[in-house]
Amino acid sequence: MNRRDWGELIFLAAIWGGAFPFTRFAAPQFGPIALIATRVTVAALCLLGLLLIQGKLSRLRQNWGGLILMGALNTAIPFTLFAYATLHVPAGFAAVLNGTVPLFSAIIALIWRLESLPPLRILGLLIGFVGVVILVLPKLSGTNDLLAVLAGLCAANMYGFSAHYTRRKFVGQESLVVSTGTLLAASVMLIPLAIWFWPKTMPSAVAWSNAVALGLLCTALAYVVYFNLLARVGTMRSVTVTYLIPPFGMLWGYLFLGEALSWNMVIGCAVIVVGTALVVQSQRK
């Protein structure tokens, strides 16, 4: 990976880490479904405008079936599951659950025989997972906490599958087209549900600003960068961004929501960074 790849990887980690505090603040007022419907609709409209300006709107017809599947498994369902999780656990902790994506991705790669898993990469994945465990274990108490953890892990599994599916299904397609199609499909799925579950009390202006930030920064911009990175450097390198999300998620949660930082968070994040470095290093062999 060159400097540009590393720069995009860290940039993605920073803005996706920021998605959890935004969600943590807005989800109680919107509800998970209404919030995520707002998030993906804002992002889809933004990217549709870009496609229209570039005269590429017709390209959405390519692989429309795959885009619908991606809209469900890479966006609508996992976004909603994480929004539900933030109702019961801190933003930083939800970001930690997202850190299991490379593990699920590696398991899927092994089952599908998509990419080799040399010893160094396996070691890096295991070390990264140990870091996640260090962060998660102290929080496993109570039914709501357990359901939040299961929701986050289910979402992470979907992300792992989607990364491989995107790599195989959308070879040679522009990241802007894939991003727009995915978000548009997710919007169509969620808007009817959002109307049904729309909160009786209108969310505050601050909650709306968080929802819009989720759509513009953490979704529209992030998706274009991510799908471009995925096509350029491969699945296993790209999904390692999720090992870097927990440190940013906890940092933003601490700075903007006043969430506590404990010793296990610091140690866990350090272990995660080591695991990520080994996974990326193994790609050079």
N, C-alpha and C positions, 0 to 999 in steps of 0.2 A: 504493500500500500504506500502510495506517495503522500506528499504533504497535503495535496488537495483532498484525497480520500480521508485522511485523518481529520482534516479540518471539517469536512462535511459530517463525519461520524460524531465528532464532539459537538458540533452545532445541533445535530439531530437530538443527541442525548440531552442537551440543555433545554431545547424547546419542548421535547416530549416529556422531560422531567417536570417542566412547568405546567403541563396539562393536568397533572394530578392536583396541585393546589387550586387551579381554576375550577376543576370539577368538584373538589371537596367543598369549595365555597358555594358554588351555584346549585349543586345537586339537591340539597335540602329544600330549596325554594322552587325549583322546576320539577323535581322528580327525575329519575334516571332516563326514562324514555323521552320525555319532552325536552330535556337538556340535550341529549345526543341527537335528536331530530333537528333541533336548532343548530347545533354544531355542524352537522354534516350538510345541512341545507345551505348555510352561510358559505361553507367551503365549496360546495358544488356550484353555487351561483357565481362565485368568484372565478373558479376555473373555467366554467362555461363561457364567461365573458372573455377570458384570454383565448380560448379556442376560437370563439367567434371572430375576434380581432385578427387572429392569424389565419382565418379561413380554413380551419381544420375540423369544423364541427361534424362533417360527414364521416370522419374516421371513427366516430363512436360506434358505427354500425359493425365494425370489425370485431369479431370475437365477443359479441354482445352477451352470449350465454355465459362465457367465462367472467365477464364483468359483473353480471348479476350474482354469480357465486361469490366473487370477491367482495361485492358489496355487502353480502350477508356475513361471510366468515372472516373477512379482514377488517370490517368496519362496523356494521350495524349491531351485530351480536356482541363482539368483544368490547366495543366502546360502552355499550349499555351495561354489560356485566361489571366493568370497572367503575362505572358511575354508581352502580348499586353498592359496590365494595366500599367506596368512599363515604357512604352514609354511615358506616360502622367502624371504619379504621382510619387512621391519619393518612394524609396524602403521601407522606414519605413511605409509609408501610405499603400502601397500594402500589407505589412505584417499585418497591422491592419485589412484589409478586410478579410484576412485569419482567423482572430480571431472570425469570425461569425460561423465557422464550428460547434462548440458544440450546438449552437442554432438550426441550421438546423438538426443536429443529434438528438436532443431532440424532435423536432417536428416529425421527421420520426419515432422515437421510439414510440411516442404517437399514431401516426396513425396506425402503424403496431402492436402496443401492444407488443413490444419486451422487453422493460425494464420498470420497475416502475419509476415513477417520484414523489418521496416524496417531501413534502413542502420545505425542506432544499435545495434539489437539484434544484428545480424550482427557489427558491430565488437566489441561486448562479448563475444560468444561466441568470436570469434577470439582476443581478448586473453586470455580465460580459458583457452582451450586452449593458448595459448603458455605460460602459467604452468604448466600441467600438464606440458608438454613439458620445460620447464626443470627441473622436479622429477624427471621420469622418466629422462631421458637418461643421467645418471651411473650409473644402476642396471642398465642393460641389458648384462649380462655373464653368460654361462653359460646352459646349457639350462634349468635350474630357474627362473632369473630370468625367462627368456623365456616359459616356460609359465605362470608366475605372472602376468605382465603380460597375456598372452592371455586367461587365465581372468578377470582383473579387467575387461578391456575387453569381453569377452563378457557378463559380468554387467551392466556399465554399459549396454550396448545393450539388454538385456532390461528394465532399469529405465526407460529412455527410452521403449520401446514401451509398457510397462505404464502409465505415467503418462497417455499419450494414450488408451489403451484404457479406463482407469478413468473418465476424464473423459467419454467418450462412452457407455459401457455402463451406468454406475451413476448417471445423472443423477437427483437428487432422493432418493437413498437415503442413510440415515444412515451416517455414517462408522464408527460402532461395529459395525453389521451387516456392512458391507463388510470391515472389518478382521478381524472374527471369522470370517467365512466364508473369507476368504483364508488365514488361519492354520490353520483347521481342515482345509482341503483339503491344505495343505502337510504338516500332521502325518500325515494318512492316507497320503500318498505316501511319507513318509520313515521312518515307524516300522518297516515291514517291513525296509527296507534297514539301518536302525540296528541291529536285532536281529542281522542277518547280520554286520555290520561292528563290532559292539560290542567294545571293547578287552578283551583278556584280563586286563589289570591294571586294577583299579578306579581311576578318576581320584581325585586327592586332594580333600580338603574344600575347599581353595582353588580348585581347578579347577571343582568343582561350584558354588561361590558365584559364580564368573565366568559359568558357564552360566546360572544362575538370573537373574543381573543382566541378561544378554543378553535373556532372555525377558521379564522384567517391565518393565525400564526401556527398553531399546533396541529392543524389538519391540512389546509390548502397548501401552504408553503412547505410543510414537512413532508407531505406525500410526494410532491414533485421531486424534492431532494432525495427522498428514500428510494423511490422507484428508479431514479436515475443511478443512484449508488448501487442498487441491487443488480441492475443490468451491467454495470461496469466492473464490479469487483466480486460478484457471486453471493450466494445465499449465506454461507457460514460467516463470511466476513461482515456482511451487512447486519445480520441479526445480533452480532456482538454489541451493537449499539444498545441493546436492552440490558446488558450488564453494566453499562455506564449510566443508565437512566436513574437507578436508585440514589446514587450520591447527589445528583442534581435535584431529584424529587424531594429528598430530605432537606437539602440546602434551601430550596425555595420555600418549603413548608416551614422551616425554622425562621427564615427571614420575613415571610409575608403572613404566615398564619400563627406564628408563635409556638409551633410544635416543638416538643422537647427532643433533644439529641442525647442518646444514651451511649454507654461504652460499647454495647453490642452493635450499635449502628455504625460507629466509627471503624471497629475491627472488621465487621462484615463487609463494609464498603471497600476497605483496603484489600481484603481477600478477593473480592469481586474484580477489582482492577487488575490484580495479578493474574487471575484466571483469564480475563479478557486479553491481556498482553500475550499469554501463551497461545491462545486460540489464533490470534492474528499472526503471531510469529510462525506457527505451524504451516501457514499458507505459503511461506517463502521457501519451504523445503522442497 
